[in-house]
Structures are given as structure tokens and as C-alpha cells.
Amino acid sequence: MSKIRKELDEKRYLDTVIHVFIAILLSILFSSFFANIKKEIIITVTFLGSFLPDVDHLLLYKKSRFYNFKTFLRWIVHSSRYRKYFELFHNFPSMITILILLPFIYIKNKLMFMLFTAFLFHLLTDLIIDKIVLRNVKHWRFGV
């Protein structure tokens, strides 16, 4: 197995475990902070926000014109294409925009605040994992 392939496999498993762990921690934190909101709603919104940023990977599916979704998933798991294409959410401008908007979202809607906080934690986690595993975050710049 090539070194890059091994690093990508390591990143993929680490990524999933950490995203689930952070979603659980955020759910616990939000449940204690927003006691007037049902726990089931908090958990749903937090997990949705924790995994919603990966929707931008579906743009790769459309761009690459795979025969079906199964071949696309196989390509994601087995390819070395990592961050070869621009991803709508996995970039610094998206993170900065969310950071700027979070205080205003908090004032307007607590559930949206939870969603975007989980969204931001997902992006921060991906950025940190990229720095540790891939030792490079150049692909996070806008317009790569």
C-alpha cells in the first residue's frame, strides 16, 4: 500500500470517528445549555449539522459523471483524488462566513445556531485532520 493511500485510509477512519464523537459532545453541551428544547431535536439538528458539510462531495459526483452512485462511492473510498477538486464548504471563506454569522444566528434562532455550530466544528475538524494527516492545508484556499 502506498504511503499516500495509507494516509488517506487513516484520515477517512479518523475523520468519521471524530465527527461522531464531536456530534455527541455538542449534543450533550447543547442539551444542558438549551434545556427548554427537546433533546431529540437537539440531537437531530446537531448530527445533521455535523455531517451536512460533506454534501459538497456530491458535486464531485455530478462533475465526474459516474455511471451510478455505487461507482462514485467506490471512487471516494479507493481513489487518491483527495481535495483535488473545489468543494463548496471545505474552504476558509466558508469557515470565516459562519464565524461572522454565528452571533446573529444565535440571536435569531437557537436551532440554526446549533446546526451552524456543528457545521463549523465539522469544518474545523477536517482542517485539523488535514494538517495532521496530510500535512498540508493549501487545498482549503478558495479557488483551488
N, C-alpha and C positions, 0 to 999 in steps of 0.2 A: 504494500500500500504506500502510495507516495506521501511525502510529508504534508503537502497541501491538503490532500484528501483526508488524511488523519486529523489535521487541524479543523477541517470543515465538519467532519463527523463529531469531533469533540465539541465544537461550537453549537451544533444542532441540538445535541442532547443537553448540554449545559443551558442553552437558551430556553428550552421547553421547561425544564425543572425550575429554573429561576423565575420564569414568568408565572408559573402556577404558584410557587411559593410567595411571590410578591402580591399576587392577586388575593391569596388567603390573608396575608398580613394587612393589606389595605382594607379588606372586608372587615376584619376584626377592629381595626382602627376606626373606620367609618361607623361601624355599629355602635361603638362606645361614644363617639363624638356626635352622631346624629341619632340619638335614642328614640326620637319620635317617628322615624322612618322604619318600616318593616325590614327585618333582617334579610328576608328572601329577596326583596327588591334591591337592597344594598349589594348582596352577593351577586345577583344577576348583572346589575349595572357595572360593578367592579370587574367581573370576569369579562364582560363584553368590552369594556374599555381596555382591558389588559391584552386582548387578542385582536381587537379591531385594526390596529396599525398594520397588521400583516395582510390586510385586504389589498394593499398595493402590490403584493406579489401576483395577484390575479391579472394585473396589467401586463405582466410578462407573458402570461398565458395567451392573451389576445395578440400581443406583439409578435410572438414567436410562431403563431399559427400551428399549434399542435393538433394532432388528429383527434384526440379526445382528452378529457380531463385526467384519465389514468396515465397517459404518457407524459402529461405535464407534471403530475406528482412524482412519477419515476424520475423525470429530469431534475426536479428540485432536489430529490434525495441523493441522486448519484452524480450530478454534474459538478464541475468546478467553476460554474458561472458566477460564483458569489459576488454580489454587488457589481456585476458587470453592466447592468442597466440602471437607469434612473428609477428610483422608487419614490412615489409621491410623498410618503410620510417620513421615510428614514433619511432625514437630512436636517442640517442645522436650522434653516429658516422655519421649518415646521415646529421644531422644539422651541425656538425663540417666540414664535407667534403664540403658542399655547401658554408659555410662561407669562407673556404680557397679558393675555386674555383671562387667565385663571382668577385674578381678584374680581373682575367684573362678572364672570360666570358664577362665582361663589355668591355674590350679592343677588343675582337674578334667580338662580335655580341650583339647589343643592345636589340634585341627582346628576345634572350636567357637569357640575363641579367634580363629582366623584368619577364620572365617566372620563373626563379630560385629564384628571389627575392620574388615573390608572393608565390612560393613553400615554401620558408623558413619562410615567415610570417605565412603561414598555420600551419607549424610545431610548431613555437613559440607560436602561439595562442592555439593550442592543449595542449602544455606543461603547459602554464599558467592556462588554464581552468582545466586541471587535478589537478594541485596543489591547486587551489581554491576549486573546487567541490569535488574531490576525496581525497584531502589532502595527495596525495601520487604520486611520480613520479618514483618509483622503476622500474616500467614496461618499462621505457624509456631506461634502460640499455641494452646493446647489449647482445643477447643470453638468454633472459628471457624465 
